[in-house]
Amino acid sequence: MDDLLTFDNLSDLVVLVFLQAVLGFDNLLYISIESQRAPEASQKSVRYWGIIIAVALRVVLLFLMLQLIEALKISFYVFDIPGIITGSVNFATLIFVFGGVFIMYTAVREISHMLTIEQLDKSTGNKTQKTATQVVIMIVLMNLIFSFDSILSAIAITKVFVILTIAIMVSGLAMLALANTVTAFLQRNRMYEVLGLFILLIVGVVLLGEAGPAAPHAMHQDDLQLKFFDHAVIPMSKSTFYFSIVVLVLVEVVQTGYQRKLATERSRR
């Protein structure tokens, strides 16, 4: 116990909790949007059970990755078609590609639904297209995909399983506390749901970018970098990603305030 309560471990724990909170934002956004596809009476329990099961599996995933981290870095296939596609593929590459494509598909599908005439007269409660079990499964699966990136980042800070587990549990409690609030806010402010979907679209692009350097970064072999038409797949930096999110949110806030001001002026006239 004394070995755990060291200054290094406690400082790592603070950093990890902050890291999990920041990286968990897009996860929470996905949970809030996806849960609305469940029956209205089940949406709250869907969010809770989805998060609880996902956090438990995240701890299991953490344990497995600590045991198999070196094996996961090993490339199992190398593309060698000069001028078209070159580079290696490992387990991390598949996770990021699948997650990125699926999240982009989800965002585009929801945006297209909002643009259909049939959706204009429908309330959120009539948006049900999946059972509660199906939604919970999707939340758990996507949570694990989001977790893969955050766990890799966390392992780079420390490999102490207890410290990593505590950070995951704290982030899970934070998601449980905020899930209903975020969902209620999106339901009251439908335009911010559109903003959230575009943020998810960017998240999908970020995950696809992470797939490129997964193998060479871990193995220190730049010649295994994924390249399409001789252009390397380079990930977006976290600072650039969050700056883009801040800009999108500020634009939406300013636009909403301006529209309200115009509506007030028109009502006075």
Sine and cosine of phi, psi and omega as CSV:
sin_phi,cos_phi,sin_psi,cos_psi,sin_omega,cos_omega
0.00,0.00,-0.66,0.75,0.02,-1.00
-0.90,0.45,-0.51,0.86,0.01,-1.00
-0.92,0.40,-0.47,0.89,0.00,-1.00
-0.99,0.17,-0.58,0.82,-0.07,-1.00
-1.00,0.07,0.78,0.63,0.07,-1.00
-0.99,-0.13,0.30,-0.96,0.00,-1.00
-0.88,0.47,-0.66,0.75,-0.01,-1.00
-0.89,0.46,-0.70,0.71,-0.01,-1.00
-0.91,0.41,-0.67,0.75,0.00,-1.00
-0.92,0.39,-0.64,0.77,0.04,-1.00
-0.92,0.39,-0.63,0.78,0.07,-1.00
-0.89,0.46,-0.61,0.79,0.00,-1.00
-0.90,0.44,-0.68,0.73,0.02,-1.00
-0.88,0.47,-0.71,0.70,0.01,-1.00
-0.89,0.45,-0.68,0.74,-0.03,-1.00
-0.91,0.40,-0.64,0.77,0.03,-1.00
-0.88,0.47,-0.69,0.72,0.04,-1.00
-0.90,0.44,-0.68,0.73,0.00,-1.00
-0.88,0.47,-0.72,0.70,0.01,-1.00
-0.89,0.45,-0.60,0.80,0.00,-1.00
-0.91,0.41,-0.69,0.72,-0.01,-1.00
-0.93,0.37,-0.74,0.67,-0.02,-1.00
-0.94,0.33,-0.32,0.95,0.00,-1.00
-0.99,0.12,-0.09,1.00,-0.03,-1.00
-0.87,0.49,-0.76,0.65,-0.01,-1.00
-0.92,0.40,-0.53,0.85,0.07,-1.00
-0.89,0.46,-0.74,0.67,0.00,-1.00
-0.89,0.45,-0.60,0.80,0.03,-1.00
-0.90,0.44,-0.68,0.73,0.03,-1.00
-0.89,0.45,-0.69,0.73,0.00,-1.00
-0.87,0.50,-0.69,0.72,-0.03,-1.00
-0.90,0.44,-0.65,0.76,-0.02,-1.00
-0.97,0.25,-0.71,0.70,-0.05,-1.00
-0.92,0.39,-0.57,0.82,-0.04,-1.00
-0.90,0.44,-0.40,0.92,0.00,-1.00
-0.95,0.31,-0.14,0.99,0.04,-1.00
-1.00,0.03,-0.11,0.99,0.06,-1.00
-1.00,0.06,0.28,-0.96,0.10,-1.00
-0.81,0.59,0.64,-0.77,-0.12,-0.99
-0.83,0.55,-0.62,0.79,-0.03,-1.00
-0.93,0.37,-0.35,0.94,-0.07,-1.00
-0.97,-0.24,-0.05,1.00,-0.15,-0.99
-0.89,0.46,-0.65,0.76,-0.02,-1.00
-0.91,0.42,-0.73,0.68,0.01,-1.00
-0.92,0.38,-0.53,0.85,0.05,-1.00
-0.88,0.48,-0.69,0.72,0.01,-1.00
-0.90,0.44,-0.71,0.71,-0.03,-1.00
-0.89,0.45,-0.79,0.61,-0.05,-1.00
-0.93,0.37,-0.59,0.81,0.05,-1.00
-0.86,0.51,-0.70,0.71,-0.02,-1.00
-0.94,0.34,-0.70,0.71,-0.04,-1.00
-0.88,0.48,-0.75,0.66,0.00,-1.00
-0.90,0.43,-0.65,0.76,-0.03,-1.00
-0.90,0.43,-0.64,0.77,0.01,-1.00
-0.91,0.41,-0.66,0.75,0.03,-1.00
-0.88,0.47,-0.69,0.72,0.02,-1.00
-0.94,0.35,-0.47,0.88,0.04,-1.00
-0.91,0.42,-0.62,0.79,0.05,-1.00
-0.91,0.42,-0.66,0.75,0.05,-1.00
-0.89,0.46,-0.69,0.72,0.02,-1.00
-0.88,0.48,-0.65,0.76,0.04,-1.00
-0.86,0.51,-0.73,0.68,-0.01,-1.00
-0.87,0.49,-0.71,0.71,-0.01,-1.00
-0.91,0.42,-0.65,0.76,-0.02,-1.00
-0.93,0.37,-0.57,0.82,0.06,-1.00
-0.90,0.43,-0.56,0.83,-0.01,-1.00
-0.98,0.17,-0.53,0.85,-0.15,-0.99
-0.89,-0.45,0.30,0.95,-0.13,-0.99
-0.84,0.55,-0.66,0.76,-0.02,-1.00
-0.94,0.34,-0.61,0.79,0.00,-1.00
-0.92,0.39,-0.56,0.83,-0.01,-1.00
-0.93,0.36,-0.37,0.93,-0.02,-1.00
-0.99,0.13,-0.28,0.96,-0.10,-1.00
-0.95,0.30,0.78,-0.62,0.04,-1.00
-0.96,0.29,0.72,-0.69,0.02,-1.00
-0.94,-0.33,-0.07,1.00,0.08,-1.00
-0.41,-0.91,0.64,-0.77,0.01,-1.00
-0.83,-0.55,0.86,-0.51,0.09,-1.00
-0.98,0.19,0.70,-0.72,-0.01,-1.00
-0.61,-0.79,0.92,0.40,0.08,-1.00
-0.88,-0.48,1.00,0.05,-0.09,-1.00
-0.79,0.62,0.70,-0.71,0.02,-1.00
1.00,0.07,-0.24,0.97,-0.01,-1.00
-0.87,-0.49,-0.91,0.41,0.02,-1.00
-0.53,-0.85,0.77,-0.64,0.08,-1.00
-0.67,-0.75,0.36,-0.93,0.03,-1.00
0.85,-0.52,0.14,-0.99,-0.09,-1.00
-0.97,-0.26,0.30,-0.95,0.02,-1.00
-0.78,-0.62,0.74,-0.67,0.12,-0.99
-0.78,-0.62,-0.13,-0.99,-0.06,-1.00
-0.88,0.47,-0.65,0.76,0.00,-1.00
-0.88,0.47,-0.63,0.78,0.02,-1.00
-0.85,0.52,-0.72,0.70,-0.01,-1.00
-0.89,0.45,-0.66,0.75,0.00,-1.00
-0.88,0.48,-0.73,0.68,-0.05,-1.00
-0.93,0.38,-0.64,0.77,0.01,-1.00
-0.91,0.41,-0.76,0.65,0.00,-1.00
-0.87,0.50,-0.74,0.68,-0.01,-1.00
-0.90,0.45,-0.69,0.73,-0.01,-1.00
-0.89,0.45,-0.72,0.70,-0.01,-1.00
-0.90,0.43,-0.68,0.73,-0.05,-1.00
-0.92,0.39,-0.66,0.75,0.00,-1.00
-0.91,0.41,-0.66,0.75,0.05,-1.00
-0.89,0.45,-0.66,0.75,0.05,-1.00
-0.88,0.48,-0.69,0.72,0.01,-1.00
-0.88,0.48,-0.72,0.70,-0.02,-1.00
-0.90,0.44,-0.73,0.68,-0.01,-1.00
-0.90,0.43,-0.63,0.77,0.02,-1.00
-0.89,0.46,-0.71,0.71,0.00,-1.00
-0.92,0.39,-0.64,0.77,0.02,-1.00
-0.90,0.43,-0.66,0.75,0.03,-1.00
-0.91,0.42,-0.58,0.81,0.06,-1.00
-0.89,0.45,-0.63,0.77,0.00,-1.00
-0.92,0.40,-0.42,0.91,-0.04,-1.00
-1.00,0.04,-0.15,0.99,0.01,-1.00
-0.98,0.18,0.54,-0.84,-0.03,-1.00
-0.90,0.44,-0.58,0.81,-0.05,-1.00
-0.88,0.48,-0.50,0.86,-0.07,-1.00
-0.98,0.19,-0.30,0.95,-0.10,-0.99
-0.90,0.43,-0.53,0.85,-0.06,-1.00
-0.98,-0.20,0.18,0.98,-0.04,-1.00
-0.97,-0.23,0.65,-0.76,0.09,-1.00
-1.00,0.07,0.15,-0.99,0.01,-1.00
-0.87,0.49,-0.56,0.83,-0.04,-1.00
-0.92,0.39,-0.38,0.93,0.00,-1.00
-1.00,-0.09,0.20,0.98,-0.08,-1.00
-1.00,-0.01,0.11,0.99,-0.10,-1.00
-0.90,0.43,0.82,-0.58,0.05,-1.00
-0.74,-0.67,-0.12,0.99,-0.04,-1.00
-0.71,-0.70,0.37,-0.93,0.11,-0.99
-0.98,0.20,0.27,-0.96,0.00,-1.00
-0.87,0.49,-0.64,0.77,0.00,-1.00
-0.89,0.45,-0.67,0.74,0.01,-1.00
-0.88,0.47,-0.66,0.75,-0.01,-1.00
-0.92,0.39,-0.67,0.75,0.04,-1.00
-0.86,0.51,-0.69,0.72,0.00,-1.00
-0.88,0.48,-0.70,0.72,0.00,-1.00
-0.91,0.42,-0.65,0.76,0.02,-1.00
-0.88,0.47,-0.68,0.73,-0.01,-1.00
-0.90,0.43,-0.72,0.69,-0.03,-1.00
-0.89,0.46,-0.73,0.68,-0.02,-1.00
-0.94,0.34,-0.51,0.86,0.07,-1.00
-0.89,0.47,-0.64,0.77,0.02,-1.00
-0.91,0.40,-0.60,0.80,0.02,-1.00
-0.92,0.39,-0.69,0.72,0.08,-1.00
-0.88,0.47,-0.60,0.80,-0.07,-1.00
-0.92,0.38,-0.51,0.86,-0.08,-1.00
-0.84,0.54,-0.72,0.70,0.01,-1.00
-0.92,0.40,-0.71,0.71,-0.05,-1.00
-0.93,0.38,-0.56,0.83,0.02,-1.00
-0.94,0.35,-0.64,0.77,0.07,-1.00
-0.87,0.49,-0.66,0.75,0.03,-1.00
-0.92,0.40,-0.62,0.78,-0.02,-1.00
-0.93,0.37,-0.65,0.76,0.00,-1.00
-0.90,0.43,-0.47,0.88,0.05,-1.00
-0.92,0.39,-0.38,0.92,0.00,-1.00
-1.00,0.05,-0.72,0.69,0.02,-1.00
-0.42,-0.91,0.43,-0.90,0.04,-1.00
-0.91,-0.41,0.28,0.96,0.04,-1.00
-0.98,0.20,0.93,-0.36,-0.13,-0.99
-0.86,0.52,-0.68,0.74,-0.05,-1.00
-0.89,0.45,-0.69,0.73,0.00,-1.00
-0.90,0.44,-0.70,0.72,0.03,-1.00
-0.89,0.45,-0.65,0.76,0.00,-1.00
-0.91,0.42,-0.67,0.74,0.02,-1.00
-0.87,0.48,-0.68,0.74,0.01,-1.00
-0.88,0.47,-0.66,0.75,0.03,-1.00
-0.91,0.43,-0.67,0.74,0.00,-1.00
-0.90,0.43,-0.66,0.75,0.02,-1.00
-0.90,0.44,-0.68,0.73,0.03,-1.00
-0.90,0.43,-0.59,0.81,0.05,-1.00
-0.91,0.42,-0.66,0.75,0.05,-1.00
-0.90,0.44,-0.62,0.79,0.03,-1.00
-0.90,0.44,-0.66,0.76,0.03,-1.00
-0.91,0.41,-0.64,0.77,0.05,-1.00
-0.88,0.48,-0.63,0.78,-0.04,-1.00
-0.95,0.31,-0.52,0.85,-0.12,-0.99
-0.98,-0.20,-0.24,0.97,-0.13,-0.99
-0.85,0.53,-0.76,0.65,-0.02,-1.00
-0.92,0.39,-0.61,0.79,0.00,-1.00
-0.90,0.43,-0.72,0.70,0.01,-1.00
-0.90,0.44,-0.69,0.73,0.00,-1.00
-0.89,0.45,-0.69,0.72,0.02,-1.00
-0.89,0.46,-0.63,0.77,0.03,-1.00
-0.89,0.45,-0.69,0.72,0.00,-1.00
-0.91,0.42,-0.56,0.83,0.01,-1.00
-0.94,0.33,-0.57,0.82,0.03,-1.00
-0.98,0.21,-0.48,0.88,-0.05,-1.00
-0.83,-0.55,1.00,0.09,-0.12,-0.99
-0.88,0.47,-0.50,0.87,-0.01,-1.00
-0.91,0.42,-0.50,0.86,0.02,-1.00
-0.96,0.29,-0.38,0.93,0.11,-0.99
-0.92,0.38,-0.62,0.78,0.08,-1.00
-0.88,0.47,-0.69,0.72,0.06,-1.00
-0.85,0.52,-0.69,0.72,0.01,-1.00
-0.87,0.49,-0.62,0.79,0.00,-1.00
-0.92,0.39,-0.61,0.79,0.04,-1.00
-0.94,0.34,-0.53,0.85,0.09,-1.00
-0.90,0.43,-0.68,0.73,0.06,-1.00
-0.88,0.48,-0.59,0.81,0.04,-1.00
-0.88,0.48,-0.67,0.74,0.04,-1.00
-0.91,0.41,-0.63,0.78,0.03,-1.00
-0.86,0.51,-0.66,0.75,0.04,-1.00
-0.87,0.49,-0.67,0.74,0.04,-1.00
-0.89,0.45,-0.65,0.76,0.02,-1.00
-0.88,0.48,-0.69,0.73,0.01,-1.00
-0.90,0.44,-0.63,0.78,0.05,-1.00
-0.89,0.45,-0.62,0.79,0.05,-1.00
-0.90,0.43,-0.57,0.82,0.01,-1.00
-0.91,0.40,-0.38,0.93,-0.04,-1.00
-0.94,0.34,-0.47,0.88,-0.07,-1.00
-0.89,0.45,-0.83,0.56,-0.09,-1.00
-1.00,-0.03,0.19,0.98,-0.10,-0.99
-0.83,0.56,-0.77,0.64,-0.05,-1.00
-0.96,0.27,-0.78,0.62,-0.06,-1.00
-0.90,0.43,-0.55,0.84,0.01,-1.00
-0.89,0.46,-0.64,0.77,-0.03,-1.00
-0.98,0.21,-0.53,0.85,-0.13,-0.99
-0.97,-0.24,-0.06,1.00,0.01,-1.00
0.87,0.50,0.64,0.76,0.04,-1.00
-0.80,-0.60,0.99,-0.13,-0.07,-1.00
-0.93,0.37,-0.36,0.93,-0.01,-1.00
-0.95,0.31,-0.18,0.98,0.03,-1.00
-1.00,-0.10,0.08,1.00,0.05,-1.00
-0.87,0.50,0.75,-0.66,0.04,-1.00
-0.91,0.41,0.76,-0.65,0.01,-1.00
-0.70,-0.71,0.69,-0.72,0.09,-1.00
-0.90,-0.44,0.85,-0.53,-0.03,-1.00
0.81,0.59,0.67,0.74,0.05,-1.00
0.93,0.37,0.25,0.97,0.06,-1.00
-0.92,-0.38,0.85,-0.52,-0.05,-1.00
-0.93,0.36,0.59,-0.81,0.10,-1.00
-0.99,0.14,0.95,-0.31,-0.08,-1.00
-0.94,-0.35,0.77,-0.63,-0.02,-1.00
-0.95,0.31,0.49,-0.87,0.11,-0.99
-0.97,0.26,0.70,-0.71,0.02,-1.00
-0.92,0.38,0.48,-0.88,0.00,-1.00
-0.88,0.47,-0.62,0.79,-0.01,-1.00
-0.90,0.43,-0.65,0.76,0.04,-1.00
-0.91,0.42,-0.66,0.75,0.00,-1.00
-0.87,0.49,-0.77,0.63,-0.05,-1.00
-0.94,0.34,-0.51,0.86,0.10,-0.99
-0.90,0.44,-0.66,0.75,0.04,-1.00
-0.88,0.47,-0.65,0.76,0.00,-1.00
-0.90,0.43,-0.70,0.71,0.01,-1.00
-0.87,0.49,-0.67,0.74,0.01,-1.00
-0.89,0.45,-0.70,0.71,0.02,-1.00
-0.87,0.49,-0.70,0.72,0.00,-1.00
-0.90,0.43,-0.69,0.73,0.00,-1.00
-0.89,0.45,-0.66,0.75,0.04,-1.00
-0.87,0.49,-0.69,0.72,0.00,-1.00
-0.91,0.41,-0.66,0.75,0.01,-1.00
-0.90,0.45,-0.72,0.69,0.00,-1.00
-0.90,0.44,-0.69,0.73,-0.01,-1.00
-0.90,0.44,-0.68,0.74,0.03,-1.00
-0.89,0.45,-0.70,0.72,0.03,-1.00
-0.89,0.46,-0.63,0.78,0.00,-1.00
-0.92,0.39,-0.65,0.76,0.02,-1.00
-0.90,0.43,-0.63,0.77,0.05,-1.00
-0.90,0.43,-0.64,0.77,0.03,-1.00
-0.90,0.45,-0.68,0.73,0.04,-1.00
-0.89,0.45,-0.67,0.74,0.00,-1.00
-0.89,0.45,-0.62,0.78,0.04,-1.00
-0.90,0.43,-0.69,0.73,0.00,-1.00
-0.90,0.43,-0.66,0.75,-0.01,-1.00
-0.92,0.39,-0.61,0.79,0.02,-1.00
-0.92,0.39,-0.56,0.83,0.05,-1.00
-0.92,0.39,-0.60,0.80,0.00,-1.00
-0.97,0.24,0.00,0.00,0.00,0.00
